[in-house]
Amino acid sequence: MPDLVFFGPPGAGKGTQAKRLVSALGIPQISTGEIMRAERKSGSELGQRFDEFMSKGKLVPDEMVLELMEKRLKQEDAARGAIFDGFPRSVPQAEALDGLLGSLDRQIDKVIVLEVPEDSIVERITGRRIDPASGQEYHVRYNPPPAGTEVVQRADDTEEVVRTRYADYKAITEPVLQHYEPRGLVVTVDGVGGLDEVTERIEAVLPKG
Ligand code: AP5
């Protein structure tokens, strides 16, 4: 089973596409953003510390993220591979992930970069809505929720916060690709198009076997 990184700017469709591939691949989606939002919702002290960074669109410090990832990778469902969504997001996180997977005799098999132009990102993020009951994500225009579904907006999905998240992506996260490129692991996929179309493009570049 593979260990895959779904990579790309905020709003590129990493979460949407990861969820679509979980059952076909038989491995879980591990989204650091989702784990942190659940912790924040629980009202725990740790959640409050995450919130200090997340509400401003700033990256949570590496040591806090890595502690969380170490625990998550020990769970049974992640024993045979995972889709990492929104992680690693800095070079130190990528180096630490190599170490964590190496200790399990595993390694990253592919880094799939979803490419979406900056103009589309703000529209996608500000139009995103979530059904708090199921966790299902929608978009007011591209993937509208079924009639009668009560949806909410993520607190960090305002235009101002998205611009900060995008700036951090360019400065801190994009350089992570240079960590994987020498190993020939990086593959770029056009993230613009219908949801099925993008899923098919990803399936076409997944590791075989
Ligand atoms: P996180 O939750 O990871 O957010 P993100 O990377 O900014 O990514 P998003 O969830 O916004 O976008 P996505 O690419 O998953 O797109 P989606 O599929 O939802 O992180 C949030 C915060 O947590 C960070 O800012 C940071 O503070 C912290 N954090 C998390 N991980 C961290 C880490 N490793 N280190 C440090 N800090 C960390 O799609 C977006 C919208 O577009 C949806 O409405 C969707 O319906 C729509 N859409 C999807 N595909 C298409 C399509 N093909 N066409 C049209 N619309 C589409």
Boltz pocket constraint, residues with backbone or C-beta under 6 A from the ligand:
constraints:
  - pocket:
      binder: B
      contacts: [[A, 8], [A, 9], [A, 10], [A, 11], [A, 12], [A, 13], [A, 14], [A, 15], [A, 16], [A, 17], [A, 31], [A, 32], [A, 33], [A, 34], [A, 36], [A, 50], [A, 53], [A, 54], [A, 55], [A, 57], [A, 58], [A, 59], [A, 60], [A, 61], [A, 62], [A, 65], [A, 85], [A, 86], [A, 87], [A, 88], [A, 89], [A, 93], [A, 124], [A, 125], [A, 127], [A, 128], [A, 129], [A, 137], [A, 138], [A, 139], [A, 140], [A, 142], [A, 143], [A, 156], [A, 165], [A, 191], [A, 192], [A, 193], [A, 194], [A, 195], [A, 198]]
      max_distance: 6.0
